[in-house]
Amino acid sequence: MSDPLDLTGAWEGIFNYPRGLPPGDFRAELRDAAGAITGETEERGDADQAGLTLHALIVGTRSGTAVAFTKRYDALARAADPVRYEGTLSPDGDEITGRWSIPGSWSGSFIMVRAARRTAPAAVEMAETVR
């Protein structure tokens, strides 16, 4: 039986900035191997990187419903500032809420929602009339 809290799959999220700045949105593709998390994110650039799509890699852990990971951007302008995420997975395994931070700089809240669970195709039964 698979772990119902496995994070593997597509996620959509929003992170809130401090100081009344507008929130940002992102998409993530996560892989969860018995609590070891890896993945990638994609989001729109802001301010000095407006119009660009920013990519980042994720590495972290899940222990029960506790989730922690670090996001490192590919873009040189942001590569020096890894972002730390710490959150709690909902009991159904479809939502993560928590806080993100760039130590000594910025922090805010975030929420991630599973885009869709990957499930095995359901078996289809058909009745056939034999004559």
DAMO-V351528 format. One record per residue. PHI is phi as a letter, one per 40 degrees, with the letter a starting at -180 (none if undefined). D_LAST is the distance of its C-alpha to the last C-alpha in Angstrom with 2 decimals. Layout:
<<PHI;D_LAST> <PHI;D_LAST>>
This chain:
<<none;41.35> <c;43.04> <c;46.16> <c;45.42> <c;48.91> <d;48.39> <c;49.86> <d;47.91> <h;46.74> <c;47.97> <b;50.53> <b;52.45> <a;55.87> <b;59.11> <b;62.59> <b;65.58> <c;69.01> <c;72.27> <g;74.95> <g;72.65> <c;71.11> <c;67.61> <c;64.68> <b;62.84> <b;59.14> <a;57.40> <b;54.14> <b;53.68> <b;51.28> <b;51.81> <b;50.93> <b;51.38> <b;51.68> <f;52.29> <g;54.81> <c;56.39> <b;55.85> <b;56.12> <i;55.16> <a;56.28> <b;57.20> <a;57.69> <a;59.80> <c;61.92> <c;65.57> <b;68.20> <f;71.89> <c;73.13> <b;69.61> <d;68.10> <g;65.37> <c;64.54> <b;61.53> <c;62.75> <b;60.86> <a;61.57> <b;60.42> <b;59.76> <b;60.55> <a;60.53> <a;59.13> <b;56.94> <b;57.80> <g;55.53> <c;55.84> <c;59.15> <b;58.84> <a;61.72> <a;61.81> <b;64.20> <b;63.43> <b;65.46> <c;65.52> <c;65.51> <c;67.96> <d;71.51> <c;72.92> <b;70.82> <c;70.39> <c;73.49> <b;72.12> <c;69.11> <b;67.41> <c;66.70> <b;63.78> <b;63.49> <a;60.84> <b;58.47> <c;54.71> <c;52.92> <d;51.05> <c;47.65> <g;48.84> <b;48.47> <a;52.11> <b;55.47> <b;58.74> <i;62.26> <b;65.36> <b;66.17> <a;69.66> <b;71.78> <d;74.46> <g;77.79> <b;76.46> <b;73.46> <a;70.86> <a;68.31> <c;65.03> <a;61.52> <a;57.91> <b;54.81> <b;51.24> <c;48.16> <c;46.37> <a;42.93> <c;41.74> <c;39.98> <b;36.90> <c;34.05> <d;30.89> <c;28.61> <c;25.30> <b;22.40> <b;19.27> <b;16.05> <c;13.03> <b;9.69> <c;6.50> <b;3.83> <b;0.00>>
